[in-house]
Amino acid sequence: MKFFVYVFIFIILLVTTVAFLLPTKEKRQFSDDGLRTAALSRNMSSTPATYEELLNLVDTPQNRMSKEKIDLGRDLYHEKMLSKDNDISCATCHVLSKDLKDKNIYLKALTSKTNDKTDCVVCHLSDQSATDRFETSVGHGGAKNPFHLNTLTTLNAALAKYQTWDGSVKTVEEQVGLSIQNPTQMNLSKEEVVKRLLLDATYVKKFELSFDKVSFENVQKAIGAYLKTLITRSDYDRFLDGDNNAINTKAKKGLSHFLNFGCKGCHTGVTVGGQSIQKFPLRDYNSIVDVTNSFNEEDKGREVSDFDFNAKMYHPFPFENKGGFMGKDGERLFRVPMLRNVTKTSPYFHNGAVAKLREAVFLMGKHQLGMHLTYQQTDEIVEFLKSLEGDVVDYKVVNKGAL
Amino acid sequence: MKNVYMKILILLMFMSGVFQLSIFNLEWEYFRMVQALHILSSVLIATFLLVPYVNMHTYEYMIVKRAKSTSGVILGVLLLFIVASGFYLFFLGNTGGDTIGLISYYIHLYGSFILLYFLFLHAKKKIDFNAKPFIAIALVVGISYPSLSYSSEKLTNIKLEDGVERYHNEDWTSSAKCKSCHEEIFDQWADSNHRHLTGTNPYYMVMENLAAADMGDEFRQWCMGCHNPSAVTTKQKRSTHRMAINDMPDALFEKGSKSLVDELKSHGNSRLEQGVSCVTCHRITKTDSKGNSSYSLDLTNRKKYVFEDSNSDVETWLSEKFINSNPEVHKQSYSKELYKESSYCASCHDEFLPDDSKRQIVSTFKEWEKSPFNNPKDPTKHKTCIDCHMTYLENGKFSPLKGQSTTRGKVKDDIKVHYFSGSNHFLSGLKSQKHAEQTIQLLRTSADIDVDIKDGKILVGVKNVGAGHHLPTGVSDFREIWLDITVTDRDSKVVFSSGKLKDDGDLDIDARPFMKVFGDENSKPVGLLFWRYKKLISDTRIPAGERRVESYDISDAKALKRPLKVVVKLNFRIYPQWVTNAVQRAFPQLPNPPVVLLKEIQKEF
């Protein structure tokens, strides 16, 4: 018997020595619940799951939400009449199908005999990402954005404090008006919009249900109301709502990096971004001494491996400055992009210069946080970003196939 | 004191074994050392110390002293099992394919805990003890816990041999890197269908997206396991196509994978290459045909020469010098005997539904196994995949290409060409005429036809003479091979015809294509959605070496003005028109695939 006691002591000693010899593993910073509390305490929150919760968040006295209004807004969102040549609707660039519940949309587009959908839309309509995946947006008459800016997603946009890349617009309603009138977008005047809508009896009737009359302001309000229902919910939301198994360990690690490294400082709020205007790049390595991190103009590459010794030119961004956009007031101030559905909105940055999410994460770490993220950290953060991908919530307010 | 040493040894073996359990999550470097120590020391201890000791011990107590010890007997039996399972694991291993391996693993794992229990018990000789419940528990655990799952239940079965969880883009050496020394092989591969399996293949992109729309995003992995292994192993969720600003570059007609070569120049090895690249095949370590994409990869344990991974021009140049000065290790790193066997190709060219049904979508390897081409006893008749699909053709005949696979390399009598000629002359042919020619020549070796008119019937025989598998094989629900028959009388008036194309390009209803048709549970054809396959509606493919006779009735055969001129053509089209129509919705630049004439025969009666 004594022998076994010795053996036990021996084993315990062995185990403890081995434990000391093993490399110290990275300490778990948060328990699952701790992680949730930390995230919630840092202003991150889940999107509403029910219509009532949604109303609390988005309903304003200026634009009261109603079923009829949302329905009208949805029709207008997909209405090509709102563009000068009758060929562009909001959904042309902010690609979204009218019936979000239709699962056979792709098969139908491929096989039906009378379908005008071709090219990119055939495949990407079922993405429901509410953006085209172009480097720069294309509007009336094939006009490209003068600053080579790409299309932002309309999903969750209504929850953001600022709209557009430089954050100069505050509400989605305002942006709707700007987009319709912009010469490189839909290029239609206020008066023409009203004139065209008045000719359509169905629209006149629909406007009567929600508004006193057909007016441009009411078009903005109706589309705005529809945009306020384009809210996505993802695994991340389910995690914040209390389901510890909603996201995997790696994504949890990613989230804790996200909180620890400081990403959450800007990418915060219910939209995980879109709540403030910040400088990019924050660490402008180029302006100090341009030796290690400048962008090699000759290769026309856009990523980390192309950074080479180059003392010739000054580059405002850690990628090609296509379009020459310099942000708000030319100060490289940008609205912090929303990270919800970020996996569906490539290419990244304002001019779409970076195609891959991992590259974008690495660049953000380097230039905003001053950190050289390891492969593993990047993987984990990307895994967390994947957990932000979700489908549009069905708030059960919109009629199917109206108009 | 001798038994004390034995107990210590058993405990040490137990501990070193237990440390390998996943709950300890041992760092790989330590894990492999602990594992090696455990295995090697256990083999030595068991052979030279433990087994002889147990023999002597048993002899001494049970035969000489006639002692009765239940725990002793149980301990002996358990030890036997654990030693036996250990040796099985050591010599044959738990490769995942065989049940005994898996059972051995669990016996070794759980048995050791029970063994330890009885080891304690055996020491306390005086306690009266009933072992039955424990044996029952052990049996229950042994039977219920290990799930002897069939590997085809999974969407993909790619294993990473090197023990890493995922690869990074840099692990996937760009194929363009191989070009500098293996230029000819690279050029063959660059326009082949293996290269263009993913983002540059319009049919694939449409089908993967369709599968995701129908079955959920996760289902993409089922396709990607073989079509896009680099993306699966770098944990990407979907296949992507290239973009150049706002346009999709037209990869359909791009020769020599120019964009891939350019990308290596401008971005180094940081951009992930899609499709089946050089290292995909040349770093496969194991294969089986038990499920979808059931192969093992090992990218990180390559023996690399200094600077081999570098993106700098000077260093790359140097690394090539290092390799060329003594290329033995380089050769060993990228070539294996396995690569010559048909089973190597089976991991992807056998395709299963990812459920319990084990229904096969593609069974090219299994067809070959049963064909006369699989004849290992007679090497002159034994033909493996590469004997047809990687052998050069000239003037319609196999004529092994003499030359070098490496620039300034050894001259070989039979270069295994990397055109990967199969049946898809179309997509590779859009890029290179040479590829189309190679494939069409191969296709024309596959079948022979004959014709006869008897009792008012046209009898057309089609024999699969050249293919070591069914004709057609592969995705044979999307392949069209059919007979086009025209009979004219003395006045050149057409009196019978069959197998013509309709105006819209689809096959006429009277055509009898050799193909299989998948149906859903209601026996309705599944169309594009082949993963919905539940019931086989028809299978008219021709197995290797077999002859099929198709019989056609001619009305009023006797009243016809003889002589009758019969023209029979065996036609092939890679995709039916209705499939191409669907793909053209997403890729309007895609031309229609041509009809290829495989055989033609004219006869007068």
Boltz contact constraints between the chains, C-beta under 6 A:
constraints:
  - contact:
      token1: [A, 23]
      token2: [B, 27]
      max_distance: 6.0
  - contact:
      token1: [A, 106]
      token2: [B, 213]
      max_distance: 6.0
  - contact:
      token1: [A, 110]
      token2: [B, 582]
      max_distance: 6.0
  - contact:
      token1: [A, 110]
      token2: [B, 585]
      max_distance: 6.0
  - contact:
      token1: [A, 111]
      token2: [B, 582]
      max_distance: 6.0
  - contact:
      token1: [A, 118]
      token2: [B, 585]
      max_distance: 6.0
  - contact:
      token1: [A, 118]
      token2: [B, 588]
      max_distance: 6.0
  - contact:
      token1: [A, 122]
      token2: [B, 585]
      max_distance: 6.0
  - contact:
      token1: [A, 122]
      token2: [B, 586]
      max_distance: 6.0
  - contact:
      token1: [A, 123]
      token2: [B, 209]
      max_distance: 6.0
  - contact:
      token1: [A, 123]
      token2: [B, 586]
      max_distance: 6.0
  - contact:
      token1: [A, 126]
      token2: [B, 213]
      max_distance: 6.0
  - contact:
      token1: [A, 134]
      token2: [B, 246]
      max_distance: 6.0
  - contact:
      token1: [A, 135]
      token2: [B, 245]
      max_distance: 6.0
  - contact:
      token1: [A, 135]
      token2: [B, 246]
      max_distance: 6.0
  - contact:
      token1: [A, 299]
      token2: [B, 266]
      max_distance: 6.0
  - contact:
      token1: [A, 301]
      token2: [B, 266]
      max_distance: 6.0
  - contact:
      token1: [A, 301]
      token2: [B, 267]
      max_distance: 6.0
  - contact:
      token1: [A, 305]
      token2: [B, 268]
      max_distance: 6.0
  - contact:
      token1: [A, 305]
      token2: [B, 270]
      max_distance: 6.0
  - contact:
      token1: [A, 375]
      token2: [B, 168]
      max_distance: 6.0
